[in-house]
Amino acid sequence: MGSSWASLLFLIIFTNSVVWAWEGRLSLQDNFDKNYLRREIWEYKDHCDGKGTEKQVLECAQRGGNMEIKNGTLIITARPGGMNEPLFTTGAIRTYGTSGFSYGTFVIRAQLPKGKHLLPSIWLVPVNQHNDVCRYEEIDILESRGQRPSTLIYSAMYGRSYTKSSVRKYEKVFRGIDFSEGFHEFALRWTPTRLQWFMDGRKVYEMTTHFKSDWEHSVESYQPCSLTRNSVQPMFGQESHLVISLGVGGVSFPPEQYGVLRRDEALKWPKPTLEIDYVRVYQD
């Protein structure tokens, strides 16, 4: 779907407030204005890439009550499992096909869930990731923990596998905003040299991605098999799927810090839904 990156035009509004307007070729747009998931754009995922634990299974299931499109909004709902079911069921989708995006600006308008151990995630992972046993990359456009609905998590991972990788992460608290109470626009600008994160058009965080020294791990087994100091293999340049998921539990909720989620607590989740108004990808 193209390998070039989107250009941006910024507007100065009021005093020192900078709001970015997205420009470039619109290579993907879904306003979820059909009453069904557009299968030429999306496909369902039937698991969550091993982010669960033995005690708290993270289960993504395409089930009748877990995913629906209603009034122009994609709604993913997490639910406690029933008898002979996993502990929890929820849903996830990713862009369809064997090709993906290399660089661009990814814009998603969403309303996040609220509740203990809920993990909304919008992220990018290489198309061939499941066939690559030597290298793992992941770019998180956003994550959030359901019991902290005013905090967003921005991160990127690079290494040999999901559990053996260098992670750079930034958690931002937005005072006075509860992301479960209304829709907001979340965006990522991905270029060959950096990642930039935006919330409602304002840049929140950025990191460089092209300096290998930033991602080298002291433990050799964490390094991708092909990574050397003289390697010309680009980091964070692979064609990637866009993934939208709502997780429950897993490694983002260490029990010593967040406790263990009981089924009776899940039955009282204030808002167990991740709602997506639109998705847009801009490229040159």
Secondary structure, DSSP 8 states (H G I E B T S, - for coil): --S----EEEEEETTTEEEEEE-SEEEEEE---SSS--TTTEEE-SS-TT-S-SSS---B---TTTEEEETTEEEEE-EE--TTS-SEEB-EEEE-SS--BSSEEEEEEEE--BSTTEEEEEEEEETTGGG-SS-EEEEEEEE--TT-TTEEEEEEEEESSSSSEEEEEEEEE-TT--TTSS-EEEEEEE-SSEEEEEETTEEEEEEE-S-GGGT--SSGGGS-TT--TT----SS-S-EEEEEEEEESSTTS-HHHH----HHHHTT-SB-EEEEEEEEEEE-
